[in-house]
Amino acid sequence: MKCPYCDFMESKVIDTRPTDEGQAIRRRRECIKCSRRFTTYEKIEEIPIIVVKRDGTRETYDRNKLLNGIIKSCEKRPVSIEEIERLVDDIERTLANSLEKEVTSIEMGEMVMNKLKDLDEVAYVRFASVYRQFKDVNSFMIELKKLLEENEDRL
């Protein structure tokens, strides 16, 4: 690590501590040449995920956009913000583990619906109604019937 004071290329690590809930490591260093101390941070380099929209446009994944959409579908439901954040964390973990740099909005919407179905069925139906863009009551009823059949199969 290059010293910020004298530009010498060697330093020794004096202290190492985790920061940001284990997401980064703080290292206290001392320059071999001038003996001055400085701090460096080391963290995992995250590859940005690109979301491919239905119309083919691409945009950088935005956690807040996903979080707000789910919060909206869970409004006035007995779902805590911690549960919603865990759901978003699970989706992000799935995306990161897939090693894909791009995900379609359709794939992401399906992930959300699968998770919401287990969390709260009303929130699931609300999200599905916006996500699937139901054209009429019949298409909405078809989705509700699928949900009811799945519930019967579970019992």
C-alpha positions as CSV (number, residue, x, y, z in Angstrom):
1,M,0.0,0.0,0.0
2,K,1.4,3.3,-1.1
3,C,2.0,5.8,1.8
4,P,-0.1,9.0,1.3
5,Y,2.7,11.1,2.9
6,C,6.0,10.0,1.2
7,D,4.7,7.7,-1.6
8,F,6.8,4.8,-0.4
9,M,5.3,1.5,-1.6
10,E,5.7,-0.6,1.6
11,S,3.8,-0.4,4.9
12,K,3.0,-2.7,7.7
13,V,-0.4,-3.4,9.2
14,I,-0.7,-2.3,12.9
15,D,-4.3,-3.1,13.6
16,T,-7.2,-4.7,11.7
17,R,-10.9,-4.4,12.6
18,P,-14.2,-5.2,10.9
19,T,-16.5,-2.3,10.2
20,D,-20.0,-1.8,8.7
21,E,-21.3,-5.0,10.3
22,G,-18.5,-7.1,8.8
23,Q,-19.0,-5.7,5.3
24,A,-15.5,-4.0,5.4
25,I,-12.2,-4.2,7.1
26,R,-10.4,-1.2,8.6
27,R,-6.6,-1.4,8.6
28,R,-4.3,0.9,10.5
29,R,-1.0,1.0,8.7
30,E,2.5,2.4,9.3
31,C,4.9,3.4,6.5
32,I,8.2,1.6,6.6
33,K,10.1,4.7,5.4
34,C,8.6,7.7,7.2
35,S,6.9,5.9,10.1
36,R,3.7,7.9,9.7
37,R,0.4,6.1,10.1
38,F,-2.7,6.0,7.9
39,T,-5.9,4.1,7.6
40,T,-7.2,2.0,4.7
41,Y,-10.5,0.2,4.1
42,E,-11.0,-3.1,2.3
43,K,-14.4,-4.3,1.1
44,I,-15.8,-6.6,-1.4
45,E,-16.2,-5.1,-4.9
46,E,-19.8,-5.4,-5.9
47,I,-20.7,-5.9,-9.6
48,P,-23.7,-3.7,-10.4
49,I,-26.8,-5.6,-11.5
50,I,-28.6,-4.3,-14.6
51,V,-32.3,-4.7,-14.9
52,V,-33.7,-5.2,-18.4
53,K,-37.1,-3.7,-18.6
54,R,-40.0,-5.0,-20.6
55,D,-39.4,-2.4,-23.4
56,G,-35.7,-3.5,-23.6
57,T,-34.2,-0.5,-21.8
58,R,-31.7,-1.2,-19.2
59,E,-31.2,0.5,-15.8
60,T,-29.1,-0.1,-12.7
61,Y,-30.8,-2.1,-10.0
62,D,-32.2,0.1,-7.4
63,R,-32.9,-1.4,-4.0
64,N,-35.1,1.5,-2.9
65,K,-37.3,1.0,-6.0
66,L,-37.9,-2.6,-5.2
67,L,-38.4,-1.9,-1.5
68,N,-41.0,0.8,-2.2
69,G,-42.9,-1.4,-4.5
70,I,-43.1,-4.2,-1.9
71,I,-43.9,-1.7,0.9
72,K,-46.8,-0.4,-1.2
73,S,-48.3,-3.9,-1.7
74,C,-47.9,-4.6,2.0
75,E,-49.6,-1.4,3.1
76,K,-52.1,-1.9,5.9
77,R,-51.1,-5.5,6.2
78,P,-49.5,-7.2,9.2
79,V,-46.1,-7.3,7.6
80,S,-43.2,-5.6,9.4
81,I,-40.6,-3.5,7.6
82,E,-38.0,-6.1,8.9
83,E,-39.8,-8.9,7.0
84,I,-39.9,-6.7,3.9
85,E,-36.2,-5.9,4.2
86,R,-35.4,-9.6,4.7
87,L,-37.4,-10.4,1.5
88,V,-35.4,-7.8,-0.4
89,D,-32.1,-9.1,1.1
90,D,-33.1,-12.7,-0.1
91,I,-33.7,-11.4,-3.6
92,E,-30.4,-9.5,-3.7
93,R,-28.6,-12.6,-2.4
94,T,-30.2,-14.7,-5.1
95,L,-29.2,-12.2,-7.8
96,A,-25.6,-12.0,-6.5
97,N,-25.3,-15.8,-6.3
98,S,-26.6,-16.2,-9.9
99,L,-23.4,-14.5,-11.1
100,E,-25.5,-12.9,-13.9
101,K,-24.8,-9.2,-14.6
102,E,-28.3,-8.7,-16.0
103,V,-31.7,-9.7,-14.8
104,T,-35.0,-9.1,-16.6
105,S,-37.7,-7.2,-14.7
106,I,-40.0,-10.2,-15.4
107,E,-37.6,-12.6,-13.5
108,M,-37.3,-10.1,-10.7
109,G,-41.1,-9.7,-10.5
110,E,-41.5,-13.5,-10.3
111,M,-39.0,-13.7,-7.5
112,V,-40.9,-11.0,-5.6
113,M,-44.3,-12.7,-6.1
114,N,-42.9,-16.1,-5.0
115,K,-41.6,-14.6,-1.8
116,L,-44.7,-12.5,-1.2
117,K,-47.0,-15.5,-1.7
118,D,-45.4,-17.1,1.4
119,L,-45.3,-13.8,3.4
120,D,-48.8,-12.4,2.8
121,E,-51.3,-13.5,0.2
122,V,-53.1,-10.1,0.1
123,A,-49.8,-8.3,-0.6
124,Y,-49.1,-11.0,-3.2
125,V,-52.3,-10.3,-5.0
126,R,-51.8,-6.5,-4.8
127,F,-48.2,-6.9,-6.3
128,A,-49.4,-9.3,-8.9
129,S,-52.2,-7.0,-10.0
130,V,-49.7,-4.2,-10.8
131,Y,-46.9,-6.5,-12.0
132,R,-49.0,-8.6,-14.3
133,Q,-51.0,-5.6,-15.5
134,F,-54.4,-7.4,-15.4
135,K,-56.5,-6.2,-18.2
136,D,-59.8,-7.2,-16.7
137,V,-61.6,-8.9,-13.8
138,N,-61.3,-12.3,-15.5
139,S,-57.5,-12.3,-15.6
140,F,-57.5,-11.2,-12.0
141,M,-59.9,-14.0,-11.0
142,I,-57.7,-16.6,-12.8
143,E,-54.8,-15.5,-10.6
144,L,-56.9,-15.8,-7.5
145,K,-58.1,-19.3,-8.4
146,K,-54.4,-20.4,-8.9
147,L,-53.7,-19.1,-5.4
148,L,-56.7,-20.8,-3.9
149,E,-55.7,-24.1,-5.6
150,E,-52.2,-23.9,-4.2
151,N,-53.5,-23.3,-0.7
152,E,-55.8,-26.4,-1.0
153,D,-52.8,-28.5,-2.2
154,R,-50.8,-27.4,0.8
155,L,-53.5,-28.6,3.2
